[in-house]
């Protein structure tokens, strides 16, 4: 097992990529604490994953709650070998149609909270630990209407490199996983039923060289690599899991003859 006797904290671990990662970590031998805002989905995760999972209700934008969540995780598991700062939200913020509150909510959740999650955990990280941040292809895509989301994820990308520099003396690695369009509940607000999601997927697939959305499990496997000793000399970098959308866009179906 690649994570035998390791301890991990995953924010936003009650659904989507976070839950898929918690499931995989436990299968690989780790004991895992997850945070989330929704007690019902936390309870469902606990019922599925059992004794090696600790669930903690917390909103990452509440810094005091995040600090308490880290303390709870450490009390249950001991020093942390892995932190996956995964929690985040979407949100359209078009020029001319965005309030300060809307913009700030995205930044506070996706960027500020990531910093304070790592800060809260730093004193409890084992030397040689691994910190993984959840980025996004939006940091480089320039997708219309997503200024706040793109800015937050570009901030994560830059911040990971600074954290890697700061934590290197303790041999703590800080890296970023960069998902493309992935099948998770984040789409529920714009594709409320199966038919709407199918139409969304068909539209997105045209712009992805591998012609499909990714799966949460596929991102989780990249996170597992960064969390494990397999990546022991990987520091301050990114793993992009996007079906080629950002690296080989000309291979997408929309450009094929």
N, C-alpha and C positions, 0 to 999 in steps of 0.2 A: 504494500500500500504506500502511496506516494506522500501521504500526510499522516502517517502513523504517529500518535502521541502529540500531534500539533493542536494548538488552540486557535480559533479564528473568530473574528467579529465581522459581521456583514450588516451594513445599514441598508434599509429597504429590502430586507431578506424575506419578506412575506409574500412576494409575488415576482413574476417575470424573471429577469436575469439573476436577481438576488436569490430567489428561491431555488432556481436551477443550480446555482453555485453552491448553496447550502447543501442541497441534496447530493451533489457530486463530492463535496468536501467530506461529508460524513461517510459516503461510500468508500472514500480513500483513507479513512481512519481518523479523521479529525473530530474534535468536539467543537461545536459551533454555537455562538450566540448570534441571534438576529434581532434587529430592531424594525419596527414598523408602526404606523399610526393606527392601523385597523386591527382591533383585538380579534375580530372574527377570523381574519385570514392568518393571524398569528396562531390562533388556536388550531386551525386546520393544518398549518405547517407542523405544529407540535404533535398532533395526532398522527400525521404521516411519518415523521422522521424520528420520533421517540426520544429515548433517554439521552442521546448525545446532542440534543438541541435544547438551547435555552432561549426563550422568547421574552422580549422586553418591549413594552409599548412606549414609544418615544417619537417625538417630532424632531427631526434633525435641525430644523430652524430655531428650536428652543435650545440655546447653548447649555443652559443649566441642566435640561433634561438629557442632553447628549452626554454631559459629564457624569450624570447619575447612571446612565445606561452603561457607559464604559466601566464605571465602578462596580456595577452589578455583574457585568460579564466577567470581570477579573475576579470578583469574589467567588463566582461559580466555577471558573475554569482555570484560574491562575494567570500568570503572565501571558501576553498575547504573542503568538508567532506570526499571525496573519491579520491584517485589517483590509477589508474590501469596502472602500467608501463608494457605495453603489447608489444610494438613494438619490432620486432626481425626479423632476417633473418636466413635462412639455409645456407648450403655451405659445400661441401666436401673438407676436407683438409688431404689427405692421406700422410703418411710418405713417403718421396721420391718424392712427386709430388705437393708440396705446396710452394708458395712464401710467403715472409713476408707480402706482401700487402694483399694476400688472408686471411691469418691467422688473421692479425690485423683488417681487415674489420669486421670479425665476432665478435671478442672481443669488438671492439669499439661500435658496434651496440647492441649487446646482453648483455653486462656487463657494460662497461664504461658509455654508454648512460643511462642505468637504474639508476646508481648512480647519475648522474647529473640531471636526471629528478626529482628524489626525493629531491635532494639538492635544485633545483630551486623552488620546490613546498613547501619546509619545512616551510618557513616563512609565507606562506599563508594557511597552514592547520589549520582548527579549532581544538581546543583541543578536544580529543576524536575521531579524524578522523581515517579513515582506509586506509592503503596503502597496495596494493596487487601487488606482482611481479609475472611475468609469467616465470615459470621454465620449466623443461622438464624431461621426463624419461631418456633422454640421459645422465643426470648427473650421473646415476648409471648403465646404460646398457653396456657400453664398446663396442658400435657398431663400427665396423671397418670403418676407413675413416673419422671419425667425431671428431677428437681431439679438434679442435677449438670450435666447437659447444658444445661439452660435457664440455669442460673447462669453457666456458662462463656460461652455465647453472648451473654447480657445484658452480661457483662463485656467481651466484644469490642466490643459496640456502644458502650459508654461509653468504653472505652479508645481507640477510633478517634478520638473527638472530642478527647481530651486530646492524642494524638499529632499531630492536625491542628494544634492550637494551637502545640505545641512546634516543629513542623517548618515552619510557614508562613514564618518568616524566610528559609528557603532555597527558598521557592516549591515545596516538596514537598507534594503533595496526599495526604491519607489518607482513604480512603472504604471503605465496607463493601458487599459484595454479600450479599443475604439470600435464599438459596434456600428454597423450600418443599420438599415431598416431591418428590424427583428420582430418576430411574432411574439408580442407581449401585450399586457393590458394597457400600455400607454396609448394605444390606438383607440381605446373604447370611446373616448370623447368625440372622435370624428368619424368613427365607424361603429355605430351602436349595435348592429346585428350582423349575422353571417353574410348576408348578401352585400351589405355595404363594405364589409371587410374584404370580401372576394374581389369586389370592384377596385378597392384601394390596392390590393396586392397585385392585381393584373396591371394596373397603371404603373406602379413602382417597378415591377419586374422588367418592364421595357427598358429601364435605365440601368439595370444591373447586369453585368456580363454573365453571371451564372443564372440569370433570369428567374430569380426567386427571392423571397424574403429569407433572412436567416432564422435560425431557431435559437431560443435562449440557451439550450444545451451546448450549442456550438460556441457561444461566447463564454459559457462557463468553463469549457475545456481550455480556452486560452487563459482564463483567470487561474485555473488549476496549474497550468505551466508556470505562470509568474509567481504563484504562491509556493510552489514546490522547490526542492533543491535542484531540479532539472535546470532551473534558470539562475543558478547561483552566481553567475558572472554577468547577469543582465541588469543594467542599472540605468534609470533615467530615460527609458525608451517607450515605444508604443507597439502594441500588436493590433493591427487593423483586421477586423472580422466583418467584411462588408461585401463579399462576393465580387470584389474587383471594382466596385463603384467609383472609388477615388483614385485607384492606381492604374486602371485600364478601362476608362469610360468608353473609349471607342469600340470596345468589344461588346457593348450592350446591344440587345436586340433592336433597339430603335435605329441603330446605325448600320445594321446588316442589310445586305441586298436581298 
